[in-house]
Amino acid sequence: MRIAVVNKKLCKSEKCSLECISVCPINRTGKKCVVLGEDKFSKIDEGLCIGCGLCVKKCPYKAIQIVNTPEQLKESPIHRFGKNEFVLFRLPFPVKGEVIGLLGPNGVGKTTALNILSGKIKPKPENEEIEMKDLIKLFRGTELQNHLEQLSKGKLKSVIKPQQVDSLAKLNETAESYLDKNNEKGNKDEVIKQLGLAPCLNRKLSQLSGGELQRVSIAATALRKADIYYIDEPSSYLDVYQRLESAKLIRSLAKDAAVLVVEHDLATLDFVADRIHVFYGVPGVYGIVSKPYSTKNGINAFLDGYIREDNVRIRNESIDFALAKSAAESDSEIYLEWNQIKKKLDTFSLTVEPGYVKKSEILGVFGSNALGKTTFAKILAGELEADSGEITKKMRISYKAQYISSDFNGTVSDLLSTVADIYSEDYKAEIIRPLSLERLLENDVKTLSGGELQRVAIAFCLSRKAELYLLDEPSAFLDSEQRLETAKMLRKFCELHECSAMVIDHDLLFLSYLSDRALLFEGESGIKGHAKELELKDGFNEFLKKVNITFRRDPENSRPRANKPDSQKDNEQKKSNMYFHV
């Protein structure tokens, strides 16, 4: 099946010469394969299209994609948004008493699947909506049949925790009043305590941070009664401790209901899910839902890049965490060094013990929110001055801030061209292709999504000449695939250019793949922070002990796997004080 997609956000027929129409060889025979629609967007007849790719290459705005689905996929789609728009094949199966994880890159239909299963979207395989009875026939004999039958009868109550929690800030009420409205189970106090929401209850939703809004949204979802819960990206804005506490709450919902969770943090997904569907395809073009896997096998299939049951390779290379080795030697040159740093900001105080970063080394920086990680980053970058202590050995630092701005007037190529030759083959190989920026180059920076803006910010940071690259939360808004590709790119970049990096993040798998050593922040959030350097395994072990979660290494790819609480492996590791098994 050939799929042609025209991105209406990118297609600008009034600004181009309609190259897609003029170069099409089918059009030259007198047939109408590519035409300009009444809505001023290109229209492509997939039945006539021969897949030559000329329109794709010649479109100045990279608005067209033409791809073939895998030969093994001999089935009809479940949903298509419209002509030359995204196509979804298959659906995940909700199961009462289980948490089902949905794993895959952005743009391959995870949120669309949730909207279909909750009844917000009526499936439309082609131009007409499919009757629910016909959809039920497609899944007869599967676990999805009963769900769809109950949905068609209106007997299925569902609750959705939305992907974008920023919309809560538009409500003119306090966090407590919002939770009171949703308190159908009567366990509000218990949920507030578990998610640490007491300090923000009396504040307006518009005054809350992203992390506070996320926890309020999760709490409000958990307080409602439902037959099925849809939780879309619950870990965004949260630190590791908050992610795991939220995951525990989400797992508790499955006692009396079915739960579907979309999550990009593989450590959190490993902890929260009982089974997993892998979504794969071409982002923005089509998505395919795999059969349900066990959590371990699903994540491993995703990392391996091969869906065995469909005989489809979804990535050219597998990802093995054992390959993450430093180019730094024991006697490597020290690039950055500091003695004890102290800083006080209002009622918050920070102390950072003496430390250093060597050439070609990546230092992973982690700890709970509001312990001073970003404050220390700003001191190193020269944006803040320490009250005492100093950086005793300095070098050029390129800093990517935690909060990224989109106020640049111009395109992505305009922005990156201010710091690099973006058309050189080396730059394309090292930066553009690993970060998948090809289709973004002609987009205005102000129109980018959070994930797109994050990738551009990473590229901008790495494009400047420096000995040390300081990146604050680079995994934020990136999907699982993008996080792992970014981690691989950063390691290769530091080794190739013999430079170093400090990476602040909350994704434990991302950090464990990247980091050679750890800078661990501890203390009381918002009151005092204390940081010290440790060997990576010691840093993770000390941190996870406070979180009370254990991780083991998967024998297939050496990735850290979260043990289920009170499992045999969890109890064994806690007894031996080995919270992060190497």
C-alpha positions as CSV (number, residue, x, y, z in Angstrom):
1,M,0.0,0.0,0.0
2,R,1.4,3.4,-1.0
3,I,0.6,6.3,1.2
4,A,1.0,9.9,0.1
5,V,0.7,12.6,2.8
6,V,0.7,16.4,2.4
7,N,1.5,18.3,5.5
8,K,-0.9,21.3,5.5
9,K,1.3,23.1,8.0
10,L,4.2,23.1,5.5
11,C,2.4,23.2,2.2
12,K,2.6,26.9,0.9
13,S,1.3,26.8,-2.6
14,E,1.0,30.6,-2.8
15,K,4.7,30.9,-2.2
16,C,6.1,28.2,-4.5
17,S,6.0,27.4,-8.2
18,L,3.9,24.2,-7.8
19,E,6.9,22.0,-8.5
20,C,5.1,18.9,-7.3
21,I,2.6,19.3,-10.1
22,S,5.0,20.2,-12.9
23,V,7.6,17.4,-12.2
24,C,5.0,14.5,-11.8
25,P,5.6,12.1,-14.7
26,I,2.0,10.8,-14.5
27,N,0.7,14.4,-14.9
28,R,2.8,14.7,-18.1
29,T,0.8,11.8,-19.6
30,G,-2.4,13.8,-19.3
31,K,-3.6,12.1,-16.1
32,K,-4.2,14.0,-12.9
33,C,-2.0,12.4,-10.2
34,V,-0.9,15.6,-8.4
35,V,-3.3,18.6,-8.5
36,L,-4.0,21.8,-6.5
37,G,-7.1,21.4,-4.4
38,E,-9.8,24.0,-3.8
39,D,-8.3,24.5,-0.3
40,K,-5.0,25.5,-2.1
41,F,-3.1,22.4,-0.8
42,S,-1.6,19.7,-3.1
43,K,-3.7,16.6,-3.6
44,I,-2.1,13.3,-4.7
45,D,-3.9,10.3,-6.1
46,E,-2.3,7.3,-4.4
47,G,-3.8,4.9,-7.0
48,L,-2.1,6.7,-9.9
49,C,1.2,7.5,-8.0
50,I,4.1,5.4,-9.0
51,G,6.3,6.4,-6.1
52,C,9.0,8.1,-8.1
53,G,9.6,10.6,-5.3
54,L,10.1,13.6,-7.7
55,C,7.4,15.7,-6.0
56,V,9.0,14.8,-2.6
57,K,12.5,16.0,-3.7
58,K,11.3,19.1,-5.5
59,C,8.9,20.5,-2.9
60,P,10.8,23.5,-1.4
61,Y,9.0,23.2,1.9
62,K,9.4,19.4,2.4
63,A,5.6,19.2,2.7
64,I,5.2,15.8,0.8
65,Q,5.9,12.3,2.0
66,I,5.3,9.2,-0.1
67,V,6.0,5.8,1.5
68,N,5.2,2.2,1.0
69,T,3.8,0.3,4.0
70,P,5.6,-3.0,4.8
71,E,4.8,-5.8,2.3
72,Q,3.7,-8.0,5.2
73,L,0.9,-5.6,6.1
74,K,-2.0,-7.0,4.1
75,E,-4.9,-5.4,6.0
76,S,-7.2,-2.4,5.9
77,P,-6.5,0.7,8.1
78,I,-8.6,1.5,11.2
79,H,-8.6,5.3,10.7
80,R,-7.5,7.9,8.3
81,F,-8.0,11.6,9.0
82,G,-8.6,12.5,5.4
83,K,-7.2,12.4,1.9
84,N,-3.4,12.5,2.0
85,E,-3.4,12.5,5.8
86,F,-2.2,10.2,8.5
87,V,-3.3,6.5,8.5
88,L,-3.5,4.2,11.6
89,F,-3.5,0.4,11.4
90,R,-4.8,-1.7,14.3
91,L,-5.6,-0.8,17.9
92,P,-4.2,-1.7,21.3
93,F,-6.1,-3.9,23.6
94,P,-7.3,-2.6,27.0
95,V,-7.5,-5.3,29.7
96,K,-9.2,-4.9,33.0
97,G,-6.8,-5.4,35.9
98,E,-3.7,-4.5,33.8
99,V,-1.7,-1.4,32.8
100,I,-1.1,-1.5,29.1
101,G,1.8,0.7,27.9
102,L,1.9,2.3,24.5
103,L,5.5,2.8,23.2
104,G,6.7,4.4,20.0
105,P,7.8,7.7,18.4
106,N,5.7,10.8,18.2
107,G,3.4,11.0,15.3
108,V,2.6,7.3,14.8
109,G,-0.9,7.3,16.3
110,K,-0.7,6.7,20.0
111,T,-3.0,9.6,21.0
112,T,-5.2,8.8,18.0
113,A,-5.7,5.3,19.3
114,L,-6.6,6.5,22.7
115,N,-9.2,8.9,21.2
116,I,-10.8,6.0,19.2
117,L,-10.9,3.7,22.2
118,S,-12.5,6.4,24.4
119,G,-15.1,7.2,21.7
120,K,-13.8,10.8,21.1
121,I,-13.0,9.8,17.5
122,K,-15.2,7.6,15.3
123,P,-13.0,5.3,13.1
124,K,-12.9,6.4,9.5
125,P,-10.7,4.0,7.4
126,E,-11.2,6.0,4.2
127,N,-13.7,8.7,3.4
128,E,-16.6,7.3,5.5
129,E,-16.9,6.5,9.2
130,I,-17.0,2.8,9.9
131,E,-20.0,1.5,11.8
132,M,-19.2,0.3,15.3
133,K,-20.7,-3.1,14.6
134,D,-18.3,-3.5,11.6
135,L,-15.3,-2.5,13.8
136,I,-16.4,-5.1,16.4
137,K,-16.4,-7.7,13.7
138,L,-12.8,-6.8,12.8
139,F,-11.7,-7.7,16.4
140,R,-14.1,-10.6,17.0
141,G,-12.4,-13.2,19.3
142,T,-9.9,-10.7,20.8
143,E,-9.7,-8.9,24.1
144,L,-10.8,-5.7,22.3
145,Q,-14.2,-7.1,21.3
146,N,-15.8,-6.8,24.7
147,H,-14.4,-3.3,25.1
148,L,-15.9,-2.1,21.8
149,E,-19.2,-3.7,22.5
150,Q,-19.5,-2.0,25.9
151,L,-18.4,1.3,24.2
152,S,-21.1,1.0,21.6
153,K,-23.8,0.5,24.3
154,G,-22.6,3.5,26.2
155,K,-21.8,1.3,29.2
156,L,-18.1,2.2,29.4
157,K,-17.0,5.2,31.4
158,S,-13.6,6.5,30.5
159,V,-11.3,9.2,31.9
160,I,-8.5,10.8,30.0
161,K,-5.4,12.4,31.5
162,P,-4.5,14.7,28.5
163,Q,-1.0,15.0,27.0
164,Q,-1.0,18.8,27.3
165,V,-1.6,19.8,30.9
166,D,-1.0,23.5,30.2
167,S,-4.8,23.9,29.5
168,L,-5.4,23.5,33.2
169,A,-3.7,26.9,33.8
170,K,-6.6,28.6,31.9
171,L,-9.1,27.5,34.6
172,N,-9.8,30.3,37.2
173,E,-9.7,28.2,40.3
174,T,-7.4,26.8,42.9
175,A,-5.8,23.4,42.7
176,E,-7.8,22.2,45.7
177,S,-11.2,23.3,44.3
178,Y,-10.3,21.5,41.0
179,L,-9.5,18.3,42.9
180,D,-12.6,18.6,45.0
181,K,-14.7,18.7,41.7
182,N,-13.1,15.4,40.6
183,N,-13.1,13.6,44.0
184,E,-15.6,10.9,43.1
185,K,-13.8,8.2,45.1
186,G,-13.4,10.2,48.3
187,N,-9.7,9.6,48.6
188,K,-8.4,13.1,47.9
189,D,-6.2,13.4,51.0
190,E,-4.5,10.1,50.2
191,V,-3.7,11.1,46.6
192,I,-2.5,14.6,47.6
193,K,-0.1,13.1,50.1
194,Q,1.2,10.5,47.6
195,L,1.9,13.1,44.9
196,G,3.2,15.8,47.3
197,L,0.6,18.4,46.3
198,A,-0.1,19.9,49.7
199,P,2.1,23.1,49.1
200,C,0.2,24.1,46.0
201,L,-3.5,23.4,47.0
202,N,-4.3,27.0,47.8
203,R,-2.7,28.5,44.7
204,K,-4.5,29.2,41.4
205,L,-3.9,26.7,38.7
206,S,-2.6,29.5,36.6
207,Q,0.2,30.0,39.2
208,L,1.5,26.4,39.1
209,S,4.6,25.1,37.4
210,G,4.5,22.5,34.7
211,G,5.4,19.8,37.2
212,E,2.7,20.9,39.6
213,L,0.1,21.0,36.8
214,Q,1.1,17.5,35.7
215,R,0.7,16.1,39.2
216,V,-2.7,17.9,39.7
217,S,-3.9,16.4,36.3
218,I,-2.8,12.9,37.3
219,A,-4.4,13.3,40.8
220,A,-7.7,14.5,39.2
221,T,-7.7,11.6,36.9
222,A,-7.1,9.1,39.7
223,L,-9.9,10.6,41.8
224,R,-12.5,9.9,39.2
225,K,-14.4,6.6,38.9
226,A,-14.0,4.9,35.5
227,D,-13.9,1.5,33.7
228,I,-10.9,2.6,31.7
229,Y,-8.2,5.2,32.3
230,Y,-6.2,6.8,29.5
231,I,-3.0,8.4,30.7
232,D,-1.1,10.4,28.1
233,E,2.5,11.2,28.9
234,P,2.4,11.4,32.7
235,S,6.1,11.9,33.3
236,S,6.6,15.2,31.5
237,Y,7.9,18.0,33.8
238,L,8.4,15.5,36.7
239,D,11.6,14.5,38.4
240,V,12.5,10.8,38.9
241,Y,10.9,10.6,42.4
242,Q,7.7,12.2,41.2
243,R,7.6,9.9,38.1
244,L,7.8,6.8,40.2
245,E,5.3,8.0,42.8
246,S,2.9,8.9,39.9
247,A,3.5,5.4,38.4
248,K,2.6,3.7,41.7
249,L,-0.7,5.7,41.7
250,I,-1.4,4.8,38.1
251,R,-0.7,1.1,38.8
252,S,-3.2,1.2,41.7
253,L,-6.0,2.3,39.2
254,A,-5.8,-1.1,37.5
255,K,-7.2,-2.9,40.5
256,D,-10.7,-2.2,39.3
257,A,-10.3,-0.9,35.7
258,A,-8.2,-1.1,32.5
259,V,-5.4,1.4,32.2
260,L,-3.6,2.5,29.0
261,V,-0.5,4.7,29.4
262,V,1.5,6.5,26.7
263,E,5.0,7.1,28.0
264,H,8.4,8.0,26.6
265,D,10.5,7.4,29.7
266,L,11.4,3.7,29.3
267,A,12.4,3.4,33.0
268,T,9.0,4.7,34.1
269,L,7.2,2.6,31.5
270,D,9.1,-0.5,32.6
271,F,7.9,0.2,36.2
272,V,4.3,1.0,35.4
273,A,3.2,-1.4,32.6
274,D,2.1,-5.0,32.7
275,R,2.1,-5.4,28.9
276,I,3.2,-3.2,26.0
277,H,2.1,-2.4,22.4
278,V,4.9,-1.0,20.2
279,F,3.7,1.6,17.7
280,Y,5.9,1.9,14.6
281,G,5.7,3.4,11.1
282,V,6.6,6.8,9.6
283,P,5.8,9.7,11.9
284,G,3.0,11.9,10.4
285,V,2.4,9.3,7.6
286,Y,1.2,6.0,9.1
287,G,1.3,4.0,12.3
288,I,1.0,0.3,13.0
289,V,0.2,-1.2,16.4
290,S,2.1,-4.4,17.3
291,K,0.6,-7.3,19.2
292,P,0.8,-7.0,23.0
293,Y,4.1,-8.0,24.5
294,S,5.3,-8.5,28.1
295,T,6.9,-5.3,29.3
296,K,10.4,-6.7,29.1
297,N,9.9,-8.2,25.6
298,G,8.1,-5.1,24.3
299,I,10.8,-2.6,25.4
300,N,13.5,-5.0,24.1
301,A,11.8,-5.4,20.7
302,F,11.7,-1.6,20.5
303,L,15.4,-1.2,21.4
304,D,16.4,-4.1,19.1
305,G,14.4,-2.3,16.3
306,Y,12.8,-5.5,15.0
307,I,9.1,-6.5,15.3
308,R,9.4,-10.3,15.0
309,E,5.7,-11.1,14.6
310,D,5.4,-8.7,11.7
311,N,8.9,-9.4,10.3
312,V,9.5,-5.6,10.1
313,R,12.7,-3.8,11.1
314,I,11.8,-0.4,12.6
315,R,15.3,0.9,13.1
316,N,18.5,0.2,11.2
317,E,20.6,-0.4,14.4
318,S,19.7,-2.0,17.7
319,I,20.5,-0.1,20.9
320,D,22.8,-1.8,23.4
321,F,23.5,-0.1,26.7
322,A,26.7,-2.1,27.1
323,L,28.2,-0.1,24.2
324,A,28.2,3.2,26.2
325,K,31.9,3.5,27.0
326,S,33.8,6.7,27.7
327,A,36.7,7.9,25.5
328,A,38.1,9.6,28.6
329,E,41.2,8.0,30.1
330,S,42.2,7.9,33.8
331,D,45.0,10.4,33.0
332,S,42.9,12.5,30.6
333,E,43.2,16.3,30.8
334,I,40.8,18.0,33.2
335,Y,38.7,20.5,31.2
336,L,36.6,22.0,34.0
337,E,37.3,22.1,37.7
338,W,35.7,23.9,40.7
339,N,36.2,24.1,44.4
340,Q,33.4,24.2,46.9
341,I,30.6,26.4,45.4
342,K,28.0,28.1,47.6
343,K,25.0,30.1,46.5
344,K,21.9,31.5,48.3
345,L,18.8,32.5,46.4
346,D,16.1,34.0,48.7
347,T,15.3,31.1,51.2
348,F,17.1,28.5,49.1
349,S,20.8,27.6,49.7
350,L,23.1,25.5,47.5
351,T,26.4,23.8,48.2
352,V,28.4,21.9,45.5
353,E,31.4,19.9,46.6
354,P,34.6,20.2,44.6
355,G,34.5,18.4,41.3
356,Y,35.8,18.3,37.7
357,V,35.1,17.1,34.2
358,K,37.7,15.4,32.0
359,K,38.3,15.6,28.3
360,S,35.8,13.4,26.3
361,E,33.8,12.7,29.4
362,I,30.1,13.0,30.0
363,L,29.0,13.9,33.5
364,G,25.4,13.0,34.3
365,V,23.6,15.4,36.7
366,F,20.5,14.2,38.5
367,G,18.3,14.5,41.6
368,S,14.9,15.7,42.5
369,N,13.5,19.1,41.3
370,A,14.3,22.3,43.1
371,L,17.7,21.2,44.5
372,G,19.8,23.6,42.5
373,K,20.8,21.7,39.4
374,T,19.9,24.6,37.1
375,T,21.3,27.1,39.5
376,F,24.7,25.4,39.3
377,A,24.5,25.2,35.5
378,K,23.9,28.9,35.4
379,I,27.0,29.5,37.6
380,L,29.1,27.4,35.3
381,A,27.7,29.2,32.3
382,G,28.4,32.6,33.8
383,E,24.8,33.6,34.1
384,L,24.9,33.6,37.9
385,E,27.8,34.4,40.3
386,A,28.6,32.2,43.2
387,D,28.6,33.6,46.8
388,S,31.7,31.7,47.6
389,G,34.0,29.3,45.8
390,E,35.1,29.5,42.2
391,I,35.7,27.7,38.9
392,T,39.4,27.1,39.2
393,K,39.9,25.8,35.6
394,K,37.7,27.4,33.0
395,M,37.1,26.8,29.3
396,R,34.6,27.7,26.6
397,I,31.1,26.5,27.6
398,S,28.1,26.2,25.3
399,Y,24.9,26.2,27.4
400,K,21.4,24.9,26.5
401,A,19.0,26.3,29.1
402,Q,16.2,24.3,30.7
403,Y,13.5,26.5,29.3
404,I,14.0,27.1,25.6
405,S,12.7,30.2,23.7
406,S,11.0,30.3,20.4
407,D,11.2,34.1,19.9
408,F,13.7,34.0,17.0
409,N,12.4,35.7,13.9
410,G,13.2,33.4,11.0
411,T,13.5,29.8,10.0
412,V,15.4,27.0,11.6
413,S,18.0,27.2,8.9
414,D,18.3,31.0,9.5
415,L,18.9,30.3,13.2
416,L,21.4,27.5,12.8
417,S,23.3,29.4,10.1
418,T,24.2,32.0,12.7
419,V,26.5,29.5,14.3
420,A,27.4,26.8,11.7
421,D,27.7,25.9,8.1
422,I,24.5,23.8,8.0
423,Y,25.0,22.7,4.4
424,S,28.4,21.0,5.0
425,E,28.3,17.2,4.8
426,D,30.0,16.9,8.2
427,Y,27.4,19.0,9.9
428,K,24.5,17.1,8.2
429,A,26.0,13.8,9.4
430,E,26.8,14.9,12.9
431,I,23.9,17.2,13.7
432,I,21.1,17.4,11.1
433,R,20.4,13.8,10.4
434,P,20.7,12.3,14.0
435,L,18.3,15.0,15.2
436,S,16.0,14.5,12.2
437,L,16.0,18.2,11.4
438,E,15.8,17.9,7.6
439,R,12.1,18.6,7.4
440,L,12.3,21.4,9.9
441,L,14.9,23.6,8.3
442,E,12.4,25.8,6.4
443,N,9.9,26.0,9.3
444,D,9.6,29.3,11.2
445,V,11.1,28.8,14.7
446,K,8.0,30.3,16.3
447,T,5.8,27.6,14.8
448,L,7.7,24.6,16.3
449,S,6.3,22.2,18.7
450,G,8.0,21.5,22.1
451,G,9.9,18.4,20.8
452,E,10.9,20.2,17.6
453,L,12.1,23.2,19.5
454,Q,14.1,21.0,21.8
455,R,15.9,19.3,19.0
456,V,16.7,22.7,17.4
457,A,18.0,23.9,20.8
458,I,20.3,20.9,21.1
459,A,21.6,21.5,17.6
460,F,22.2,25.2,18.3
461,C,24.1,24.3,21.5
462,L,26.3,21.8,19.8
463,S,26.9,24.1,16.8
464,R,28.9,26.5,18.9
465,K,32.7,25.9,19.4
466,A,33.3,24.9,23.0
467,E,35.3,22.4,25.1
468,L,32.3,21.7,27.4
469,Y,28.6,21.4,26.3
470,L,26.2,22.0,29.2
471,L,22.7,20.7,28.4
472,D,19.8,21.2,30.9
473,E,17.0,18.6,30.4
474,P,17.6,17.8,26.7
475,S,15.2,14.8,26.8
476,A,12.2,17.0,27.7
477,F,9.4,16.7,25.0
478,L,11.4,14.1,23.0
479,D,9.9,10.7,22.4
480,S,11.7,7.5,23.3
481,E,13.3,7.1,19.8
482,Q,14.6,10.7,19.8
483,R,16.0,10.4,23.3
484,L,18.0,7.3,22.4
485,E,19.2,8.8,19.1
486,T,20.2,12.0,20.9
487,A,22.1,10.0,23.5
488,K,24.0,8.1,20.8
489,M,24.7,11.4,19.0
490,L,26.1,13.1,22.1
491,R,28.5,10.3,22.8
492,K,29.8,10.2,19.3
493,F,30.0,14.0,19.2
494,C,32.1,14.2,22.4
495,E,34.5,11.4,21.2
496,L,34.9,12.9,17.7
497,H,35.5,16.4,18.8
498,E,37.4,15.5,22.0
499,C,35.1,17.7,24.0
500,S,33.1,17.1,27.2
501,A,29.5,17.4,28.3
502,M,27.4,17.9,31.4
503,V,23.8,16.6,31.0
504,I,21.1,17.4,33.5
505,D,18.1,15.1,33.1
506,H,15.4,13.1,34.8
507,D,15.3,10.1,32.4
508,L,17.4,7.4,34.1
509,L,17.9,5.3,31.0
510,F,19.0,8.3,29.0
511,L,21.5,9.2,31.7
512,S,22.7,5.7,32.2
513,Y,23.4,5.3,28.5
514,L,25.2,8.7,28.3
515,S,27.1,9.2,31.5
516,D,30.6,8.2,32.7
517,R,30.2,9.6,36.2
518,A,27.5,11.2,38.3
519,L,26.9,14.6,40.0
520,L,24.2,13.8,42.5
521,F,22.0,16.5,44.0
522,E,20.3,15.8,47.3
523,G,18.6,17.8,50.1
524,E,15.2,19.4,50.6
525,S,13.4,20.7,47.5
526,G,13.1,24.5,47.5
527,I,15.1,24.8,50.8
528,K,18.6,23.4,50.4
529,G,20.6,21.4,47.9
530,H,23.9,19.6,48.2
531,A,25.8,18.1,45.3
532,K,28.7,15.7,45.1
533,E,30.5,13.7,42.4
534,L,30.3,9.9,42.5
535,E,31.1,6.9,40.3
536,L,28.0,6.4,38.1
537,K,26.9,3.1,39.8
538,D,27.3,4.7,43.3
539,G,25.4,7.8,42.3
540,F,22.5,5.8,40.9
541,N,22.6,3.5,43.9
542,E,22.5,6.3,46.4
543,F,19.7,8.1,44.6
544,L,17.5,5.0,44.0
545,K,17.9,4.0,47.7
546,K,16.1,7.2,48.7
547,V,13.4,6.7,46.0
548,N,13.1,3.0,47.2
549,I,13.2,1.6,43.7
550,T,15.7,-1.1,42.5
551,F,17.0,-1.6,38.9
552,R,18.7,-4.6,37.4
553,R,20.5,-5.0,34.1
554,D,18.6,-6.8,31.3
555,P,20.8,-9.7,29.9
556,E,19.8,-9.0,26.3
557,N,20.9,-5.3,26.0
558,S,22.2,-4.3,29.4
559,R,19.5,-1.7,29.9
560,P,18.6,-0.9,33.5
561,R,15.2,-2.4,34.2
562,A,13.0,-1.3,37.1
563,N,12.0,-4.2,39.4
564,K,8.3,-4.4,40.4
565,P,7.9,-3.3,44.1
566,D,8.1,-6.3,46.5
567,S,9.1,-8.7,43.8
568,Q,11.7,-11.4,44.6
569,K,14.4,-9.5,42.7
570,D,13.4,-6.2,44.3
571,N,13.7,-7.7,47.8
572,E,17.0,-9.4,47.1
573,Q,18.6,-6.3,45.8
574,K,17.4,-4.2,48.7
575,K,18.8,-6.7,51.2
576,S,22.2,-6.6,49.5
577,N,22.0,-2.7,49.3
578,M,22.3,-2.9,45.5
579,Y,19.6,-0.6,44.2
580,F,21.3,-0.2,40.8
581,H,22.7,-3.5,39.7
582,V,25.7,-3.5,37.3
